[in-house]
Amino acid sequence: MPQVRQFGRVNGRGLYTLVLRGLRRHLGLWLDSMAGPAVSNLLYLVVLVLARDVALGPIWPDATGRGLDAASFVAPGLVAFAFCHAAFESMAVHLVHDKQEGMIQDLLSAPLTAAETLAGWVLGAVAAGLASGSVVLLAFLPFVDWPVLDPLPLVVFALLGTLIFALLGVLVGLWARKWDHYAAAETFLMLPLGLLSGTFFLRQDLPPLGRDLLFANPVFHIIDGFRSGLLGRSDGDPLFSVVLLVVLSLVLALVAWRLLLRGWHLKP
């Protein structure tokens, strides 16, 4: 397990190497990790947006009846979840792979504390998530008309989203002893969080119970805040979303650090 070093200088060089390792592994598989999400999300946009435009018409109409077209509404959610999913996948897949191949023990023998190891893993996954999500965002630009471009909520919610899902990737990667476990996490964790996040519908369109369940989904707050940076309006309170996501990231970081410190599921 990682070293226990309570005080002293941070091993900056080792931390930088670990971050760069995670990012390079992600970029080395660019056809699957970056081009793939761009193409699949463009297909989602075409198929689902065409269906919604025909069935429901404008979204968030004003007093004159004018509103957003489905593409402008749906695309920010697809981009935000692309950030999140790439961070999760990069972290969890590489951690499970290292455990399966026996490389994790060499990595843990490096002169890094549990906190430094966790930071290196998570920052590498955050960088990977931002890279993949940015490619999806650029792929959407020729096809979507966004009325507002406010960089602050875009950056804040992209960083919080990738951070939370990188930490979830650590927890799933530590828990998973085989690839079937990772596949189960994709099916029973990531898929519901993504589809039931408000990407394709407004919270106000749901019955009361559905609104409460949607509000409890952290991905809703990530997508809603990110959407506010592109549309200038949101389905909830962005400030509350920031506070909630910061608290959630701190809790996940604490749990992941404690499990890593114990070497949970890391021993052969």
MIPAZA-410772 format. One line per 8 residues: number of its first residue (from 1); their letters; for each residue y, x, z of N, C-alpha, C, CB. Coordinates in steps of 0.02 Angstrom, whole numbers, plus 50000, padded with zeros to 5 digits. Each point is the difference from the previous one (the first is absolute). Last residue first. Glycine has a CB too. Layout:
<pts>
NUM	a	Y/X/Z/Y/X/Z/Y/X/Z/Y/X/Z; ...
</pts>
This chain:
<pts>
268	pklhwgrl	49569/49864/49803/49945/49984/49955/49944/49965/50037/50030/50099/49930; 50231/49876/50143/49944/50046/50009/49943/49981/49954/50034/50021/50120; 50165/49850/49899/50011/50060/49960/49944/50051/50007/50122/49982/50014; 49928/49795/50098/49963/49996/49937/50012/50061/49955/50007/49876/50007; 50149/50134/50190/49962/49939/49988/49971/49998/49929/50072/49941/50083; 50063/50224/50066/49952/50017/49947/49954/49942/49982/50004/50117/50040; 50189/49899/50117/49931/49994/50026/49948/50022/49950/50038/49907/50072; 50190/50088/49866/49995/50046/50056/49930/50001/50030/50122/49981/50024
260	llrwavla	49932/49861/49810/49992/50066/49972/49993/50053/50054/50067/49964/49901; 49976/49816/50165/49933/50004/49970/49988/50069/49971/50003/49877/49976; 50212/50078/50110/49951/50001/50054/49928/50006/49973/50078/49931/50070; 50099/50045/49775/50004/50065/50034/49948/50005/50055/50122/50006/49975; 49903/49788/49912/49969/50050/49956/50000/50069/50033/50037/49935/49901; 50073/49889/50212/49928/49988/49998/49965/50054/49959/50019/49876/50013; 50216/50129/49992/49973/50016/50066/49923/49992/50001/50109/49964/50053; 50009/49970/49753/50001/50073/50007/49969/50021/50067/50103/50005/49928
252	lvlslvvl	49925/49765/50030/49946/50028/49959/49997/50075/50006/50013/49905/49920; 50164/49986/50189/49936/49981/50031/49942/50031/49961/50051/49892/50043; 50164/50134/49868/49993/50040/50061/49933/49986/50034/50125/50000/50014; 49935/49871/49798/49984/50068/49980/49991/50046/50061/50064/49982/49894; 50006/49795/50142/49931/50002/49976/49980/50070/49980/50011/49883/49960; 50213/50079/50100/49956/49994/50059/49927/50005/49979/50086/49927/50058; 50071/50069/49769/50006/50063/50038/49954/49998/50061/50120/50013/49962; 49897/49792/49910/49961/50051/49965/50005/50068/50035/50020/49939/49893
244	lvvsflpd	50108/49877/50191/49928/49986/50005/49958/50055/49969/50026/49878/49997; 50209/50134/49980/49980/50011/50069/49924/49990/50009/50114/49963/50039; 49978/49986/49750/50003/50072/50013/49976/50015/50071/50095/50012/49919; 49926/49762/50019/49943/50032/49967/49999/50074/50013/50003/49913/49911; 50181/49962/50164/49941/49987/50041/49938/50034/49970/50050/49890/50037; 50143/50120/49835/50008/50041/50060/49941/49990/50048/50126/49993/49988; 49887/49876/49811/49981/50070/49988/50007/50043/50062/50036/49986/49884; 49908/49749/50094/50055/50041/50026/49981/50074/49992/50034/49909/50083
236	gdsrgllg	49870/49898/49747/50002/50009/50072/50060/50041/50020/49875/49991/50006; 50075/49960/49768/49968/49941/50029/50000/50002/50076/49929/49991/49897; 50259/50125/49927/49933/50009/50028/49976/49935/50030/50024/50121/50023; 50171/50011/49793/49983/49946/50046/49928/50008/50023/50083/49923/49944; 50022/50222/49893/50057/49982/50041/49988/49942/50047/50069/50042/49910; 49786/50085/49923/50023/49932/49984/50062/49979/50041/49883/49972/49971; 50006/50244/50049/50002/49989/49928/50029/49932/49981/49902/50074/49989; 50063/50002/50239/50037/50055/49968/50007/49992/49925/49960/50072/50089
228	srfgdiih	49911/49777/50045/50071/49991/50013/50043/50054/49968/49970/49943/50107; 49791/50068/49888/50027/49952/49951/50075/49990/50010/49889/49943/49996; 49992/50187/50160/50008/50037/49937/50031/49954/49947/49900/50073/50029; 50048/49829/50176/50055/50047/50007/50012/50039/49936/49975/50008/50120; 49841/49846/49886/50062/49961/50005/50061/50046/50006/49936/49906/50053; 49847/50191/49949/50018/49974/49933/50066/49962/50002/49878/49991/49972; 50037/50089/50233/50013/50057/49955/50024/49975/49933/49912/50068/50058; 50019/49773/50098/50064/50029/50020/50018/50060/49956/49980/49962/50117
220	fvpnafll	49809/49934/49850/50054/49952/49984/50068/50031/50015/49923/49904/50025; 49884/50211/50041/50016/50011/49930/50054/49951/49977/49883/50041/49979; 50021/49945/50241/50052/50052/49992/50020/50012/49928/49957/50052/50103; 49955/49717/50012/49975/50051/49954/50054/50054/49991/49925/49915/49941; 50106/49880/50183/49962/50049/50039/49972/50057/49957/49970/49909/50079; 50147/49904/49828/50048/50039/50039/49965/50054/50041/50074/49901/50005; 49797/49942/49873/50033/50047/49955/50047/50045/50039/49991/49917/49906; 49906/49910/50211/49951/50052/49982/50031/50052/49954/49907/49916/50013
212	drglppld	50224/49897/50044/49988/50042/50059/49952/50057/49985/50021/49900/50074; 50018/49939/49759/50061/50041/50011/49990/50047/50059/50071/49907/49953; 49760/49935/50001/50001/50053/49950/50060/50046/50008/49939/49925/49922; 50046/49881/50211/49951/50050/50021/49998/50059/49952/49932/49908/50053; 50214/49909/49891/50020/50038/50061/49950/50053/50022/50060/49899/50034; 49935/50044/49705/50002/49957/50060/50015/50041/50062/49917/49921/49947; 50177/50171/49818/49937/49991/50037/50007/49948/50054/49971/50119/49976; 50206/49968/49877/49955/49957/49962/49936/49984/50037/50046/50050/49897
204	qrlfftgs	50127/50101/50181/50020/49930/50009/49955/49952/49961/50117/50039/50017; 49860/50199/49964/49976/49977/50065/50015/49926/50010/50016/50115/50048; 49952/49982/49703/50048/50001/50054/49969/49974/50065/50093/49985/49917; 49773/50144/49874/50025/49936/50023/50051/50010/50056/49892/49944/49968; 49980/50234/49924/50000/49950/49947/50029/49933/50020/49901/50058/49954; 50084/50133/50196/50016/50031/49936/50011/49946/49947/49934/50102/50031; 50000/49878/50209/50062/49973/49973/50021/50032/49935/50033/49976/50115; 49760/50064/50016/50059/50037/50023/50066/49971/49977/49929/50100/50000
196	llglplml	49809/49881/49967/50033/49953/50045/50063/50030/50030/49888/49948/50026; 49979/50180/49823/50005/49935/49967/50037/49949/50043/49894/50024/49940; 50067/50199/50146/50038/50001/49938/50011/49932/49970/49956/50112/49981; 49910/49917/50216/50070/50019/50014/50043/49998/49938/49959/50072/50093; 49806/49889/49884/50037/49944/50031/50073/50017/50015/49892/49962/50049; 49977/50215/49859/50006/49944/49954/50035/49940/50032/49896/50039/49943; 50055/50157/50189/50053/50010/49951/50010/49939/49954/49975/50122/50004; 49850/49867/50164/50065/50018/50029/50055/50001/49947/49941/50066/50088
188	fteaaayh	49826/49888/49863/50016/49955/50056/50066/50016/50034/49880/49986/50016; 50035/50140/49789/49987/49929/49988/50028/49955/50055/49898/50033/49938; 50116/50207/50078/50038/49977/49941/49993/49925/49991/49981/50111/49945; 49889/49989/50221/50071/49999/50020/50044/49977/49942/49978/50092/50082; 49793/49940/49875/50010/49941/50042/50073/49994/50023/49881/50009/50039; 50054/50183/49842/50001/49942/49955/50011/49936/50040/49924/50059/49920; 50044/50139/50202/50066/50000/49966/50006/49940/49954/50003/50126/50006; 49791/49906/50096/50049/49980/50050/50070/49998/49970/49929/50051/50090
180	dwkrawlg	49892/50028/49779/49996/49927/50009/50051/49975/50051/49879/50006/49972; 50089/50227/49989/50044/49968/49953/49997/49924/50004/49987/50098/49926; 49964/50044/50295/49973/50002/49932/50046/49959/49955/49881/50014/50042; 50172/50015/50184/49949/50053/49999/49968/50006/49931/49979/49980/50121; 50266/49920/49993/49949/49995/49948/49953/50060/50002/50081/49935/49929; 50111/50048/50220/49947/49951/50015/49943/50003/49950/50087/49928/50052; 50108/50206/49916/49964/50022/50060/49941/49955/50015/50106/50048/50045; 50036/49891/49778/49964/50061/49984/49961/50028/50059/50087/50024/49916
172	vlvgllaf	50054/49789/50116/49941/49981/49960/49959/50062/49983/50062/49901/49953; 50138/50138/50160/49955/49962/50043/49936/49980/49962/50099/49958/50066; 50074/50150/49813/49970/50046/50049/49948/49963/50042/50107/50068/50003; 50019/49803/49850/49952/50041/49964/49966/50050/50045/50067/49985/49897; 50110/49888/50187/49940/49958/49993/49945/50038/49963/50072/49897/50000; 50133/50210/50011/49969/49999/50066/49938/49955/50001/50112/50022/50052; 50015/49981/49754/49969/50066/50008/49965/50004/50067/50087/50052/49926; 50038/49758/50031/49936/49998/49966/49967/50069/49997/50042/49905/49933
164	iltgllaf	50171/50071/50170/49953/49956/50034/49932/50002/49966/50094/49926/50036; 50082/50195/49862/49982/50029/50065/49947/49958/50035/50115/50049/50009; 49980/49873/49789/49952/50054/49988/49979/50032/50065/50053/50021/49888; 50109/49809/50128/49937/49974/49972/49949/50055/49989/50064/49909/49946; 50155/50148/50124/49963/49967/50054/49933/49974/49975/50108/49969/50054; 50036/50128/49786/49977/50050/50049/49959/49968/50056/50101/50070/49973; 49999/49788/49868/49948/50041/49967/49972/50052/50049/50057/49982/49888; 50123/49886/50183/49938/49963/50001/49944/50036/49961/50067/49895/50009
156	vvlplpdl	50150/50207/50003/49976/49986/50068/49932/49966/49999/50118/49990/50040; 49996/50051/49754/49975/50061/50030/49968/49986/50068/50088/50066/49939; 50015/49754/49949/49945/50025/49960/49968/50060/50032/50056/49957/49897; 50141/49948/50198/49937/49965/50017/49941/50023/49958/50068/49902/50032; 50137/50210/49917/49982/50006/50071/49937/49960/50018/50122/50016/50026; 49989/49986/49749/49952/50052/50016/49976/50000/50072/50053/50067/49912; 50026/49736/49917/50025/50027/50063/49951/50053/50025/50060/49891/50029; 49996/49948/49751/49964/50062/50013/50032/50033/50061/49969/50015/49877
148	vpwdvfpl	50015/49728/49978/50029/50044/50051/49959/50063/50004/50045/49902/50066; 49897/49920/49781/50073/49993/50004/50034/50049/50048/49983/49882/49974; 49791/50136/49862/50017/49993/50070/50075/49998/50009/49893/50058/50033; 49910/49911/49767/50072/50002/50010/50015/49986/50073/50022/49963/49882; 49756/50136/49961/50025/49959/50055/50075/50009/50007/49889/50007/50059; 49967/50115/49785/49977/49931/49994/50030/49953/50051/49896/50045/49955; 50132/50204/50023/50017/49970/49935/49986/49925/49996/49976/50110/49950; 49973/50012/50257/50071/49997/49984/50015/49969/49932/50015/50100/50071
140	fallvvsg	49764/49954/50038/50026/49932/50000/50071/49995/49972/49927/49976/50098; 49959/50234/49933/49965/49963/49948/50027/49928/49994/49898/50070/50020; 50180/50071/50153/50027/50021/49935/49967/49962/49943/50023/50113/50047; 49894/49850/50170/50068/49975/49995/50031/50018/49933/50012/50012/50124; 49776/50076/49927/49996/49927/49987/50070/49971/49992/49893/49994/50066; 50095/50230/49996/49976/49993/49931/49995/49926/49982/49936/50108/50008; 50117/49946/50213/50056/50014/49956/49981/49993/49926/50047/50077/50087; 49786/49905/50081/50043/49941/49998/50060/50010/49954/49964/49974/50115
132	salgaava	49891/50210/49922/49967/49947/49962/50044/49938/49994/49889/50044/50038; 50192/50134/50095/49993/50022/49930/49969/49945/49958/49988/50119/50038; 50029/49849/50195/50066/49996/49968/49996/50020/49927/50054/50025/50110; 49751/49998/50020/50017/49930/49990/50067/49991/49966/49934/49973/50101; 49998/50245/49959/49958/49974/49947/50017/49927/49985/49909/50079/50034; 50197/50023/50148/50025/50028/49937/49960/49974/49941/50038/50102/50062; 49886/49837/50149/50064/49968/49987/50029/50025/49934/50020/49988/50124; 49786/50117/49957/49985/49934/49973/50064/49961/49984/49893/49999/50065
124	glvwgalt	50130/50211/50038/49972/50009/49933/49984/49933/49967/49952/50109/50036; 50120/49890/50187/50055/50017/49954/49976/50012/49929/50061/50049/50097; 49777/49912/50072/50040/49940/49987/50057/50015/49951/49971/49956/50114; 49886/50223/49960/49963/49949/49962/50045/49943/49978/49896/50030/50063; 50197/50131/50080/49987/50027/49934/49963/49951/49955/49997/50113/50051; 50041/49829/50175/50063/50000/49962/49989/50026/49930/50063/50017/50106; 49755/49993/50042/50015/49931/49982/50063/49996/49958/49945/49960/50105; 49999/50249/49983/49951/49980/49949/50014/49929/49977/49915/50075/50051
116	eaatlpas	50213/50005/50127/50018/50033/49937/49953/49982/49944/50048/50094/50066; 49905/49824/50149/50061/49969/49976/50021/50032/49933/50036/49976/50118; 49779/50115/49996/49984/49934/49973/50062/49966/49971/49907/49990/50084; 50106/50272/49913/49984/49951/50051/49982/49934/49967/50077/50057/50082; 49886/50190/49806/50045/49943/50002/49978/49954/50057/50023/50008/49875; 49881/50208/50001/50041/50004/50061/50054/49945/50002/49979/50123/50003; 49774/49849/49873/50065/50032/49988/50042/49999/50064/49996/49965/49879; 49787/49929/50089/50001/50066/50034/50065/50037/49988/49876/50005/49988
108	lldqimge	50069/49783/49910/50018/49992/50071/50000/50066/50038/49952/49886/49995; 49982/50107/49776/50069/49979/50005/50022/49996/50073/49988/49937/49893; 49788/50110/50059/50041/50057/49981/50074/49983/50007/49912/50039/49920; 49935/49788/50115/49997/50048/50055/50041/50062/49984/49886/49957/50030; 50087/49871/49807/50047/49980/50053/50000/50051/50057/49982/49880/49969; 49876/50115/49828/50059/50042/50000/50047/49987/50058/49991/50004/49877; 49792/49887/50048/49997/50050/50054/50061/50046/50002/49879/49995/49990; 50066/49804/49866/49984/50066/49973/49998/50055/50053/50051/49963/49894
100	qkdhvlhv	50005/49811/50162/49936/49997/49965/49978/50068/49976/50027/49883/49965; 50187/50093/50135/49946/49990/50049/49932/50001/49967/50079/49933/50071; 50111/50078/49792/49994/50062/50038/49945/49995/50054/50122/50022/49979; 49929/49784/49896/49970/50051/49957/49990/50065/50039/50054/49948/49899; 50062/49877/50205/49929/49985/49996/49964/50052/49958/50025/49878/50011; 50206/50143/50000/49971/50013/50065/49925/49985/50000/50110/49973/50054; 50016/49980/49753/49993/50072/50009/49970/50017/50068/50098/50017/49925; 49945/49755/50025/49950/50027/49953/49990/50074/50013/50031/49915/49914
92	amsefaah	50139/49972/50210/49932/49980/50019/49948/50032/49956/50046/49892/50042; 50187/50149/49911/49981/50024/50065/49927/49986/50015/50116/49983/50039; 49979/49937/49758/50002/50073/50001/49975/50028/50067/50096/49997/49919; 49927/49769/50058/49944/50025/49962/49998/50077/50002/50006/49899/49926; 50178/49990/50176/49937/49985/50035/49941/50033/49964/50048/49892/50041; 50162/50121/49855/50000/50040/50061/49935/49991/50038/50125/49991/50007; 49908/49876/49803/49989/50070/49980/49999/50045/50062/50056/49978/49890; 49995/49793/50140/49930/50010/49984/49985/50072/49981/49994/49881/49962
84	cfafavlg	50232/50055/50082/49958/49995/50059/49927/50017/49984/50077/49913/50047; 50083/50077/49775/50016/50054/50047/49949/50002/50057/50123/49989/49971; 49862/49829/49888/49975/50060/49966/50015/50062/50042/50015/49945/49888; 50074/49848/50178/49929/50007/50020/49968/50059/49965/49994/49877/50020; 50230/50076/49926/49995/50018/50071/49927/50008/50021/50107/49938/50023; 49937/49988/49757/50020/50070/50009/49991/50021/50073/50083/49989/49905; 49877/49786/50041/49949/50043/49970/50016/50073/50010/49976/49911/49914; 50184/49932/50154/49941/49998/50043/49944/50044/49974/50032/49885/50034
76	pavfsaad	50166/50088/49836/50012/50041/50060/49940/50000/50047/50121/49974/49990; 49864/49887/49810/49996/50072/49989/50016/50042/50063/50032/49978/49883; 49986/49775/50099/49934/50027/50015/49999/50076/49998/49951/49897/49952; 50251/49976/49996/49978/49987/50068/49935/50037/50017/50055/49888/49992; 50039/50123/49789/50047/50031/50046/49978/49991/50072/50092/49981/49919; 49783/49910/49912/49993/50073/49995/50045/50036/50051/49971/49989/49879; 50040/49772/50092/49943/50023/50039/49992/50076/50000/49944/49891/49974; 50301/50004/49998/49937/49992/49964/49944/50032/50041/50061/50000/49888
68	lgrgtadp	50160/49897/50228/49968/50060/49975/49941/49981/49956/50037/50064/50102; 50163/49760/49915/49965/50041/50049/49971/50061/49967/49975/49899/50068; 50190/49854/49901/49980/50066/49976/49967/50039/50056/50094/50000/49916; 50007/49783/50109/49931/49997/49975/49976/50067/49972/50018/49881/49975; 50194/50061/50137/50001/49982/49930/49930/49996/49970/50111/50054/49991; 49928/50014/50235/50024/49931/49993/50000/49977/49928/50069/50017/50101; 49760/50177/49941/50063/49986/50034/50021/49928/49987/50035/50122/49990; 49705/49995/50018/50055/49973/49960/50063/49988/50042/49916/49946/49924
60	wipglavd	49850/50178/50103/50063/50004/50038/50058/49972/49959/49956/50100/50061; 49862/49929/49776/49987/50011/50071/50067/50011/50035/49885/50049/49977; 50028/49821/49775/50040/50049/50037/49983/50001/50075/50091/49984/49917; 49713/49911/49942/50069/50010/49980/50037/50050/50044/50000/49885/49955; 49761/50022/50040/50048/49987/50053/50073/50009/49980/49912/50034/50077; 49886/49992/49775/49983/49948/50048/50058/49980/50045/49884/50042/49996; 50131/50133/49835/49984/49937/49967/49992/49944/50052/49943/50064/49907; 50096/50155/50171/50058/49976/49963/49987/49932/49969/50032/50119/49977
52	ralvlvvl	49789/49994/50130/50048/49971/50047/50061/49972/49964/49961/50079/50088; 49871/50033/49785/49973/49939/50029/50051/49967/50046/49885/50049/49993; 50170/50159/49914/49998/49949/49948/49975/49934/50028/49980/50089/49913; 50014/50095/50229/50068/49977/49989/50002/49947/49946/50044/50112/50036; 49752/49996/50015/50020/49955/50053/50070/49972/49989/49927/50063/50077; 49983/50094/49762/49956/49941/50007/50028/49951/50052/49902/50071/49969; 50216/50136/49993/49996/49959/49939/49962/49936/50012/50006/50104/49931; 50006/50054/50245/50066/49972/49985/49997/49953/49940/50054/50103/50047
44	yllnsvap	49754/50022/50011/50013/49948/50049/50065/49963/49983/49938/50066/50089; 50015/50122/49784/49957/49944/49981/50008/49942/50048/49919/50081/49949; 50193/50117/50102/50030/49970/49941/49959/49940/49976/50049/50111/49967; 49863/50018/50205/50054/49959/50024/50040/49968/49943/50007/50072/50101; 49817/50080/49848/49972/49940/50032/50056/49953/50025/49898/50066/50033; 50163/50145/49872/49971/49955/49950/49976/49936/50032/49966/50099/49931; 50117/50069/50213/50054/49976/49956/49973/49950/49949/50060/50109/50014; 49786/50001/50134/50040/49947/50031/50056/49974/49956/49973/50052/50108
36	gamsdlwl	49898/50130/49802/49961/49940/50011/50039/49944/50034/49901/50072/50008; 50192/50147/49961/50000/49960/49939/49963/49934/50010/50006/50105/49932; 49994/50038/50255/50068/49985/49980/50003/49957/49937/50036/50107/50053; 49757/49971/50053/50043/49987/50058/50070/49979/49981/49933/50081/50062; 49892/49979/49775/49976/49945/50042/50051/49980/50053/49883/50040/49981; 50167/50138/49874/49979/49946/49955/49977/49939/50040/49968/50084/49913; 50091/50122/50198/50056/49959/49979/49980/49941/49956/50071/50101/50009; 49827/50083/50145/49964/49943/49973/50050/49949/49972/49906/50017/50082
28	glhrrlgr	50175/50178/50018/49947/50027/49958/49958/49945/49967/49998/50100/50072; 50172/49854/50091/50027/50011/49933/49947/50028/49952/50112/50019/50051; 49828/49951/50176/50018/49935/49971/50024/50008/49928/50030/49957/50114; 49924/50235/50012/49937/49964/49987/50014/49933/49967/49946/50057/50099; 50238/50070/49973/49968/50029/49941/49935/49965/49982/50053/50109/50029; 50061/49829/50170/50036/49978/49940/49968/50027/49937/50105/49995/50067; 49807/50073/50143/49989/49929/49988/50034/49975/49937/49990/49986/50122; 50045/50238/49944/49931/49990/49980/49987/49927/49984/49966/50097/50072
20	lvltylgr	50242/49965/50018/49995/50018/49929/49929/49990/49974/50093/50082/50014; 49947/49887/50216/50035/49948/49961/49991/50013/49926/50084/49985/50093; 49833/50178/50051/49959/49940/50005/50031/49942/49960/49959/50037/50114; 50159/50167/49906/49941/50010/49959/49957/49937/49999/50002/50122/50027; 50185/49884/50116/50021/49996/49930/49940/50006/49953/50112/50049/50031; 49850/49985/50197/50017/49930/49988/50019/49989/49927/50038/49988/50119; 49926/50232/49957/49937/49963/49996/50011/49927/49984/49950/50080/50080; 50239/50052/49956/49967/50021/49939/49933/49963/49991/50055/50113/50009
12	gnvrgfqr	50072/49852/50190/50032/49972/49940/49964/50018/49936/50106/50005/50060; 49837/49973/50201/49974/50042/49946/50025/49972/49934/49896/50031/50068; 50229/49950/50177/49960/49963/49950/49978/50048/49946/50063/49893/50024; 49986/50191/50230/50030/49987/49935/49953/49961/49955/50068/50105/50011; 49905/49864/50254/50005/50056/49955/50030/49979/49933/49901/50052/50055; 49940/49812/50140/50068/50025/49990/49998/50058/49951/50034/49963/50116; 49767/49913/49932/50050/49954/50024/50071/50023/49984/49921/49967/50091; 49830/50056/49802/50054/50046/50016/50060/49957/50020/49957/50091/49920
4	vqpm	49772/49895/50000/50044/49968/50048/50052/50052/50021/49908/49921/50041; 49938/50052/49719/50018/50036/50060/50044/49958/50046/49991/50108/49937; 49835/49771/49895/50060/50040/49998/50015/50034/50067/50043/49924/49913; 49700/50028/50037/50059/49958/50000/50062/50045/50000/49938/49907/50062
</pts>
